[in-house]
Amino acid sequence: MHDNISMKRSVALFFLSAFSLTVAVSQAGAQDAPAFYKGKTVQAIIGYPAGSTFETYMRMFIRHVGKHIPGNPTVIIQQMPGAGSLTATSYLANVAPKDGTVFGMPNPVNTIEPLLDPERTKFDARTFNWIGNLNTEVSTCSFWAKDLKTIDDLRKREIIVGSSGPASGSTIDAVVMASLLNIKIKVVTGYPVLLAIKLAAERGEVDGFCGLLVSALKTDFVSEWKSGRISIPLQMGLAKHPDLPDVPNAYDLVSDEADRQLFRLIFGPWAFGRPIFAPPGTPADRVATLRQAFKDTLVDPEFIAETEKINLEISSTSGENISQTIDGILKTPEPVVIRARQLLGVDKR
């Protein structure tokens, strides 16, 4: 009897001690944050040069997030362009400091690249410490060529589209759309950013491009869109964007379940279209600090006012939500993944 009572007391004391230790560690992490970040410089990595919409989002974010990180560090952008943002994503995954002084915004399409091309891409997006997402995106195909106004127009001839790289959204969107909707598309790679493709389209070198997100359409390309200089015959999202109610959605145009699974694999990542993450191995308390700073920035009146001033679309989701979405996408059936690899010519890269 006394032995049972002693055992119960020991168990109770063990759990009480464990709980106290957890609380103490959490409090220590919270108290440590101001001391750690004070006087530090935090790097915000993006995989595109100046002029990209990714840079616009990140630059707007870092102008305000520093004051919400305890210790008020200086936050600066470091541009690391290359391979449709894969260079920056790989750096963050494998090389960047893991102490909370670095975070980055990858192209969300990069998160499925290890599934499509595991030999070339050495990271696992499920290990990333997702901080949060600034906007849910819907992609479009947009054309300067005057004879490309509707879905039927797209099927009348071969279309030449520009791209920023073989693994970029502009390439992937075009190739997948060509397969799903029976459209002949030739992709010309090598343009550094979408604005460079825009100039090429204005010169008549290409017809336009796929992968133009609605957020960029409403900021960088708003004058062309409002004036009718460009046409948007197609959008690609799991749901239509509210600002494009009359533009056909490719997801609604495919009925075969295998086609819809392919669509979800390719376009599902745009549900977290402007995600921010800290490298794998970053201490949990630093991740928690950055997540709280992210949340505080989103409700900062000055941040809200600035985004509204330039019509920058904000539709946020949490880091936990990003993790769940990625986990679901990376469970895509193998036959669908094999089909995607074949379409994207992974073996030929």
Buried (B, 14 or more C-beta within 10 A) or exposed (E): EEEEEEEEEEEEEEEEEEEEEEEEEEEEBBEBBBEBBEEBEBBBBBBBBEBBBBBBBBEBBBBBBBBBBBBBBEBEBEBBBBBBBBBBBBBBBEEBEBBBBBBBBBBBBBBBBBBBBEEBBEBBBEEBBBBBBBBBBBBBBBBBBEEBBEBEBBEEEEBBBBBBBBBBBBBBBBBBBBBBBEBEBEBBBEBBBBBBBBEBBEEEEBBBBBBBBBBBBBBBBEEBBEEEEBBBBBBBBBEBBEEBEEBBBBBEBBEEEEBBBBBBBBBBBBBBBBBBBBBBEBBEBBBBBBBBBBBBBBEBEEBBEBBEEEEBBBEBBBBEBBBEBBEEBBEBEEEBBEBBBEBBEBEEE
